[in-house]
Amino acid sequence: MIAVSAVAVAGIAVHEGYRARAYDDGVGVRTVGFGTTRREDGSPVRKSDTITPERAVLRLAKDADAIGRQIAACIGHVPLAQHEFDAYVSLAYNIGASAFCRSTIVKRLKQTPPDYSGACAAIKMWDKAGGRVLPGLVKRREAEYKQCLGAAQ
């Protein structure tokens, strides 16, 4: 199985940004650190939660690895290049592994033969939060799309 790379973790950190104190992500989800939504015990992040940069990076790496395993399971045996997998992990970190696994991306990857370019293009569909197109998500999806194609290494 392909593993999440340090490039993916660093990219997610840049896209998410770091916050030491818990905050609302803009659509009602409480997050902390680099977009972490769950505490170590699995419970939701609380309004009073804080995290150090060191802990936040460790948590990000752990969460990205878990998401990588989840999306690898739903993609199945479709071979992916590292840059494709990393782009999908970044997307799934943001939208959730279950949403990713139900996505057009996975449907296109599971076609015979796999539609790799179509799957990468489908990343751009995920530019909304709370029903609104957000400029930050448009920018992030463009970066993930380019990474998926191998253009942003």
C-alpha positions in Angstrom: 0.0 0.0 0.0 1.2 3.5 -0.8 1.7 5.7 2.2 1.1 9.4 2.8 4.3 11.4 2.1 5.9 14.2 4.0 5.0 16.4 1.0 1.3 15.7 1.5 1.5 16.5 5.3 3.3 19.7 4.6 0.8 20.7 1.9 -2.1 20.1 4.1 -0.4 22.2 6.9 0.0 25.1 4.4 -3.6 24.8 3.2 -5.1 24.5 6.6 -2.9 26.9 8.5 -2.1 26.6 12.2 -4.3 27.9 15.0 -3.3 27.2 18.7 -6.8 27.8 20.0 -10.0 26.0 18.9 -12.1 27.9 16.3 -15.2 27.5 14.1 -14.1 26.6 10.5 -16.8 28.9 9.1 -19.4 26.2 8.6 -20.0 25.2 12.2 -17.2 22.6 12.7 -14.9 23.3 15.7 -11.2 22.7 14.8 -7.8 23.3 16.3 -4.2 23.1 15.1 -4.1 22.2 11.4 -7.8 21.6 11.0 -8.1 18.8 13.4 -11.7 18.1 14.4 -11.3 15.4 17.0 -9.4 15.3 20.3 -7.0 12.5 21.1 -9.8 10.5 22.8 -12.0 10.8 19.6 -14.4 13.3 21.0 -15.1 16.6 19.1 -12.8 19.5 19.6 -14.1 21.8 22.4 -14.2 25.6 22.4 -11.6 25.8 25.1 -9.1 23.4 23.4 -5.5 24.5 22.6 -2.6 22.7 20.9 1.1 23.4 20.5 2.6 23.6 17.0 4.6 20.4 17.8 1.5 18.5 18.9 -0.5 19.9 16.0 2.1 18.5 13.4 2.1 15.1 15.1 -1.7 15.1 15.1 -1.9 16.2 11.5 0.5 13.4 10.4 -1.5 10.8 12.4 -4.8 12.0 10.9 -3.5 12.1 7.4 -2.1 8.6 7.8 -5.6 7.4 8.9 -7.3 9.1 6.1 -4.7 7.6 3.6 -5.6 4.2 4.8 -9.3 4.8 4.5 -9.2 6.2 1.0 -6.7 3.4 -0.1 -9.4 0.9 1.1 -12.2 2.5 -0.9 -10.0 3.0 -4.1 -9.0 -0.7 -3.9 -6.3 -2.0 -6.1 -6.3 0.9 -8.6 -2.6 1.9 -8.9 -1.8 5.5 -8.0 1.3 7.6 -8.3 2.5 9.2 -5.1 1.5 12.7 -6.3 -2.1 11.5 -7.1 -2.4 9.8 -3.7 -1.1 12.8 -1.9 -3.6 15.1 -3.7 -6.5 12.8 -2.8 -5.3 12.6 0.9 -5.3 16.4 1.0 -8.8 16.6 -0.4 -10.1 13.9 1.9 -8.5 15.5 4.9 -10.6 18.6 4.1 -13.9 16.9 3.1 -13.7 13.7 5.1 -12.8 10.2 3.9 -16.4 9.0 3.7 -17.3 11.9 1.4 -14.2 11.2 -0.7 -15.1 7.5 -0.9 -18.6 8.3 -2.3 -17.2 10.9 -4.8 -17.0 11.0 -8.5 -13.2 10.7 -8.1 -13.5 7.2 -6.8 -16.1 6.3 -9.5 -13.7 7.5 -12.2 -10.8 5.6 -10.7 -12.8 2.4 -10.6 -13.8 2.5 -14.2 -12.1 0.1 -16.6 -9.7 1.5 -17.5 -9.3 4.0 -14.7 -10.0 7.6 -15.8 -7.0 9.2 -14.0 -7.3 12.7 -15.6 -11.1 12.7 -15.0 -10.6 11.8 -11.4 -8.1 14.6 -10.9 -10.5 17.0 -12.6 -13.2 16.0 -10.2 -11.2 17.4 -7.3 -12.4 20.9 -8.5 -16.0 19.9 -7.8 -15.3 20.3 -4.1 -15.1 24.1 -3.9 -18.0 24.8 -1.6 -18.6 24.9 2.1 -22.0 25.5 3.5 -23.4 25.6 0.0 -21.2 28.6 -1.0 -18.2 28.6 -3.3 -15.2 29.8 -1.2 -12.2 31.5 -2.9 -9.9 29.7 -0.5 -11.3 26.3 -1.5 -11.1 27.2 -5.2 -7.4 28.0 -4.7 -6.8 24.8 -2.6 -8.6 22.6 -5.2 -6.6 24.1 -8.0 -3.4 23.3 -6.2 -4.6 19.7 -5.4 -5.7 19.3 -9.1 -2.2 20.4 -10.3 -0.6 18.1 -7.8 -2.8 15.2 -8.9 -1.7 15.7 -12.5 1.9 15.8 -11.4 2.4 19.5 -12.1 3.0 20.6 -8.5 5.7 18.5 -7.0 
